């Protein structure tokens, strides 16, 4: 678990106030730019994005830490499951892609910590929207979901079934049979 640094303050990410569609466009752009749409693993994507992945013991309250001196780090729970880790990484990449620049401008001289349980959920919800669009592109997701098998959709995108249901809800697709 990262220690809170005392040399400067940390702030949480500032929400971008973007629509779901705007966030999906950004997610798709970064998925192409970072090579995820070309089949690169999330580990490779993080390297390209300039973000490290580390593991921590409980309490694991920090999802993404951006200090002033070091590379950004995505903190995963040591005993996490692969599917859950994929969602965490893509959500943290969402913070990295859509919140960091504005947060740095609003709070110069501060480090940034995206928390699993933030003071305000707006930035987290934007990052989750990014993460789901990043892992489950709209067209491919809709085609898979329309076949009516939520477990198959979950397996195809290698995400927990509850995340596939959340993606369907966000796209107003309804339930599967």
Secondary structure, 3 states (H helix, E strand, C coil): CCCCCCCCCEECCCCCCCCHHHHHHHHHHHHHHCCHHHCCCHHHHHHHHCEEEEEECCCCCEEEEECCCCCEEEEEECCCCHHHHHHHHHHHHHHHHHCHHHHHHHCCCCEEEEECCCCCCHHHHHHHHHHHHHHCCHHHHHHHHHCCCHHHHHHHHCCCHHHHHHHHHHCCCCCCC
